[in-house]
Amino acid sequence: DCTRSLVGSEMCIRDRSNAVLTGFRFVEYLNDNPNTTYDVLATEAGVTKARVCQMIALCKRLPSEITDYLMDTDDPETLSFFTERRLRPLTLMATNDEKITRFNEMIEAINID
């Protein structure tokens, strides 16, 4: 569900159901408003500055194979499993191959349950 729209904008920038989508919306908002800071965005979105940083990190540090998968799925179980908190360790891995391998293991784990 969408929790807040920006003043003067139709775009909902915070979607609780898809962490990657939220991150990309934050990036898009910053690109459309180049003088805006993370602090202003955080206030507008109703989150902390740290949360803005975390969500944007998903977009910048995860390979497109992962972000595309999460952007293209509408499966509620998958989206509720892949929270920012679960994805965050992937952003810290050294290579994209490591990230993709671990992500695929996570997908297998939820498909087994």
Backbone as CSV, one residue per row, in Angstrom:
resi,resn,N_x,N_y,N_z,CA_x,CA_y,CA_z,C_x,C_y,C_z
1,ASP,0.828,-1.187,0.000,0.000,0.000,0.000,0.869,1.246,0.000
2,CYS,0.367,2.239,-0.630,1.102,3.492,-0.759,0.829,4.341,0.471
3,THR,1.868,4.790,1.142,1.656,5.458,2.420,1.710,6.981,2.373
4,ARG,2.267,7.532,1.301,2.331,8.988,1.265,2.638,9.461,-0.142
5,SER,1.973,10.515,-0.559,2.285,11.142,-1.836,2.982,12.459,-1.551
6,LEU,3.838,12.833,-2.440,4.542,14.099,-2.259,3.625,15.268,-2.565
7,VAL,3.849,16.363,-1.874,3.086,17.573,-2.112,3.309,18.009,-3.558
8,GLY,2.213,18.276,-4.268,2.319,18.739,-5.647,2.700,17.656,-6.631
9,SER,2.613,16.413,-6.222,2.996,15.318,-7.102,1.977,14.199,-6.991
10,GLU,1.673,13.587,-8.121,0.762,12.455,-8.125,1.494,11.169,-7.765
11,MET,2.816,11.209,-7.824,3.593,9.998,-7.633,3.670,9.630,-6.154
12,CYS,3.323,8.407,-5.874,3.522,7.871,-4.534,4.964,7.402,-4.468
13,ILE,5.733,7.887,-3.509,7.147,7.519,-3.488,7.475,6.441,-2.473
14,ARG,6.531,6.067,-1.664,6.827,5.040,-0.657,5.791,3.938,-0.778
15,ASP,6.228,2.789,-1.215,5.361,1.640,-1.403,5.859,0.542,-0.474
16,ARG,5.109,0.246,0.556,5.550,-0.730,1.555,5.691,-2.134,0.986
17,SER,5.052,-2.401,-0.135,5.060,-3.768,-0.638,6.263,-4.098,-1.509
18,ASN,7.041,-3.116,-1.940,8.167,-3.398,-2.831,9.331,-2.456,-2.505
19,ALA,10.324,-2.978,-1.813,11.458,-2.164,-1.366,12.239,-1.583,-2.534
20,VAL,12.449,-2.375,-3.580,13.217,-1.896,-4.735,12.458,-0.792,-5.460
21,LEU,11.165,-0.973,-5.627,10.351,0.055,-6.267,10.421,1.359,-5.483
22,THR,10.343,1.267,-4.172,10.461,2.464,-3.334,11.812,3.131,-3.540
23,GLY,12.878,2.335,-3.568,14.208,2.896,-3.802,14.297,3.633,-5.128
24,PHE,13.751,3.034,-6.175,13.782,3.685,-7.483,12.921,4.942,-7.507
25,ARG,11.830,4.933,-6.766,11.002,6.150,-6.677,11.756,7.258,-5.956
26,PHE,12.500,6.890,-4.915,13.324,7.889,-4.227,14.366,8.465,-5.180
27,VAL,15.033,7.607,-5.942,16.044,8.061,-6.906,15.400,8.967,-7.951
28,GLU,14.246,8.554,-8.456,13.548,9.357,-9.467,13.176,10.731,-8.917
29,TYR,12.699,10.753,-7.683,12.335,12.022,-7.064,13.551,12.941,-6.942
30,LEU,14.674,12.371,-6.522,15.898,13.177,-6.409,16.378,13.661,-7.777
31,ASN,16.243,12.830,-8.793,16.629,13.250,-10.150,15.728,14.364,-10.669
32,ASP,14.437,14.276,-10.350,13.479,15.300,-10.787,13.591,16.585,-9.980
33,ASN,14.188,16.498,-8.805,14.332,17.643,-7.906,15.785,17.740,-7.460
34,PRO,16.666,18.192,-8.356,18.107,18.141,-8.079,18.566,18.942,-6.858
35,ASN,17.787,19.898,-6.409,18.183,20.679,-5.234,17.662,20.081,-3.934
36,THR,16.937,18.966,-4.024,16.390,18.321,-2.845,17.460,17.483,-2.157
37,THR,17.429,17.490,-0.843,18.369,16.686,-0.063,17.679,15.415,0.419
38,TYR,18.472,14.480,0.906,17.908,13.269,1.507,17.010,13.632,2.681
39,ASP,17.385,14.681,3.435,16.569,15.113,4.576,15.176,15.539,4.138
40,VAL,15.113,16.338,3.070,13.816,16.810,2.561,12.997,15.628,2.050
41,LEU,13.636,14.751,1.292,12.943,13.572,0.782,12.415,12.721,1.933
42,ALA,13.208,12.533,2.952,12.785,11.745,4.109,11.549,12.350,4.765
43,THR,11.556,13.657,4.931,10.409,14.336,5.522,9.173,14.160,4.655
44,GLU,9.336,14.354,3.351,8.213,14.218,2.417,7.652,12.802,2.400
45,ALA,8.528,11.808,2.508,8.107,10.408,2.439,7.683,9.855,3.797
46,GLY,7.944,10.614,4.853,7.562,10.160,6.180,8.463,9.067,6.730
47,VAL,9.743,9.117,6.350,10.723,8.139,6.837,11.951,8.893,7.328
48,THR,12.917,8.165,7.868,14.153,8.797,8.315,15.120,8.940,7.136
49,LYS,16.106,9.802,7.312,17.145,9.957,6.304,17.894,8.638,6.114
50,ALA,18.121,7.915,7.195,18.797,6.614,7.109,18.002,5.653,6.223
51,ARG,16.685,5.691,6.357,15.843,4.812,5.544,15.940,5.180,4.068
52,VAL,15.969,6.458,3.777,16.151,6.895,2.384,17.457,6.329,1.840
53,CYS,18.524,6.443,2.601,19.833,5.917,2.185,19.774,4.415,1.945
54,GLN,19.119,3.692,2.836,19.017,2.238,2.702,18.258,1.845,1.442
55,MET,17.160,2.519,1.172,16.338,2.175,0.012,17.068,2.517,-1.292
56,ILE,17.755,3.637,-1.319,18.509,4.023,-2.514,19.673,3.065,-2.735
57,ALA,20.273,2.577,-1.663,21.383,1.624,-1.781,20.949,0.358,-2.519
58,LEU,19.698,-0.057,-2.347,19.211,-1.228,-3.078,19.324,-1.008,-4.580
59,CYS,18.960,0.177,-5.019,18.997,0.486,-6.463,20.423,0.600,-6.985
60,LYS,21.279,1.177,-6.188,22.642,1.443,-6.647,23.570,0.244,-6.527
61,ARG,23.313,-0.651,-5.563,24.275,-1.715,-5.274,23.832,-3.115,-5.681
62,LEU,22.551,-3.272,-6.017,22.109,-4.587,-6.473,22.176,-4.654,-7.993
63,PRO,22.584,-5.793,-8.539,22.638,-5.915,-9.999,21.236,-5.890,-10.605
64,SER,21.173,-5.528,-11.868,19.877,-5.393,-12.540,19.104,-6.707,-12.578
65,GLU,19.791,-7.833,-12.557,19.083,-9.124,-12.542,18.178,-9.236,-11.315
66,ILE,18.637,-8.699,-10.202,17.843,-8.752,-8.970,16.767,-7.675,-8.977
67,THR,17.148,-6.448,-9.284,16.158,-5.364,-9.250,15.067,-5.588,-10.295
68,ASP,15.440,-6.061,-11.478,14.436,-6.331,-12.517,13.453,-7.403,-12.061
69,TYR,13.979,-8.458,-11.451,13.124,-9.536,-10.958,12.104,-8.991,-9.964
70,LEU,12.570,-8.180,-9.018,11.682,-7.661,-7.984,10.732,-6.593,-8.516
71,MET,11.143,-5.863,-9.521,10.264,-4.855,-10.124,9.168,-5.517,-10.961
72,ASP,9.491,-6.667,-11.541,8.558,-7.324,-12.459,7.585,-8.281,-11.778
73,THR,7.846,-8.643,-10.534,6.948,-9.586,-9.859,5.818,-8.849,-9.162
74,ASP,4.679,-9.508,-9.145,3.563,-8.962,-8.366,3.072,-9.989,-7.347
75,ASP,3.897,-11.012,-7.130,3.562,-12.046,-6.163,3.710,-11.489,-4.748
76,PRO,2.615,-11.409,-4.004,2.678,-10.807,-2.656,3.623,-11.541,-1.711
77,GLU,3.694,-12.864,-1.816,4.580,-13.627,-0.934,6.042,-13.286,-1.208
78,THR,6.399,-13.189,-2.467,7.774,-12.832,-2.846,8.101,-11.430,-2.370
79,LEU,7.198,-10.500,-2.621,7.447,-9.102,-2.233,7.513,-8.930,-0.721
80,SER,6.697,-9.666,0.008,6.745,-9.528,1.465,8.001,-10.187,2.043
81,PHE,8.537,-11.175,1.342,9.766,-11.818,1.800,10.979,-10.919,1.572
82,PHE,11.066,-10.312,0.391,12.250,-9.526,0.034,12.121,-8.080,0.516
83,THR,12.232,-7.917,1.812,12.231,-6.591,2.418,13.607,-5.956,2.253
84,GLU,13.692,-4.685,2.522,14.992,-4.009,2.471,15.958,-4.676,3.439
85,ARG,15.472,-5.048,4.579,16.334,-5.662,5.599,16.924,-6.989,5.119
86,ARG,16.131,-7.777,4.391,16.642,-9.042,3.858,17.583,-8.824,2.683
87,LEU,17.354,-7.779,1.922,18.189,-7.503,0.748,19.485,-6.784,1.104
88,ARG,19.495,-6.088,2.217,20.656,-5.278,2.607,21.976,-6.049,2.619
89,PRO,22.025,-7.278,3.169,23.311,-7.999,3.147,23.850,-8.230,1.727
90,LEU,22.959,-8.344,0.771,23.407,-8.522,-0.615,24.161,-7.295,-1.110
91,THR,23.749,-6.123,-0.663,24.392,-4.892,-1.128,25.834,-4.786,-0.649
92,LEU,26.174,-5.570,0.373,27.521,-5.512,0.942,28.475,-6.548,0.345
93,MET,27.950,-7.443,-0.473,28.797,-8.470,-1.084,29.692,-7.852,-2.148
94,ALA,30.859,-8.460,-2.347,31.885,-7.878,-3.208,31.522,-7.904,-4.689
95,THR,30.961,-9.008,-5.172,30.722,-9.113,-6.619,29.247,-9.331,-6.924
96,ASN,28.860,-8.965,-8.131,27.487,-9.194,-8.565,27.170,-10.682,-8.640
97,ASP,28.158,-11.489,-9.017,27.934,-12.933,-9.067,27.557,-13.484,-7.689
98,GLU,28.248,-13.017,-6.660,27.922,-13.434,-5.291,26.499,-13.010,-4.919
99,LYS,26.147,-11.791,-5.280,24.818,-11.263,-4.974,23.739,-12.087,-5.657
100,ILE,23.948,-12.379,-6.925,22.956,-13.132,-7.696,22.838,-14.560,-7.166
101,THR,23.959,-15.188,-6.855,23.938,-16.544,-6.316,23.155,-16.589,-5.012
102,ARG,23.435,-15.665,-4.111,22.732,-15.628,-2.824,21.249,-15.326,-3.012
103,PHE,20.924,-14.417,-3.915,19.523,-14.076,-4.196,18.781,-15.311,-4.712
104,ASN,19.398,-16.050,-5.629,18.771,-17.264,-6.166,18.559,-18.304,-5.071
105,GLU,19.496,-18.390,-4.132,19.324,-19.296,-2.987,18.127,-18.860,-2.138
106,MET,17.958,-17.572,-1.977,16.820,-17.050,-1.203,15.506,-17.371,-1.916
107,ILE,15.481,-17.237,-3.231,14.274,-17.557,-4.002,13.926,-19.039,-3.845
108,GLU,14.936,-19.880,-3.944,14.709,-21.335,-3.765,14.156,-21.619,-2.380
109,ALA,14.660,-20.945,-1.382,14.212,-21.163,-0.003,12.733,-20.819,0.160
110,ILE,12.283,-19.740,-0.443,10.854,-19.391,-0.285,9.969,-20.285,-1.141
111,ASN,10.492,-20.826,-2.230,9.710,-21.728,-3.067,9.579,-23.115,-2.439
112,ILE,10.510,-23.472,-1.566,10.461,-24.773,-0.884,9.435,-24.729,0.248
113,ASP,9.360,-23.596,0.941,8.468,-23.476,2.114,7.026,-23.600,1.761
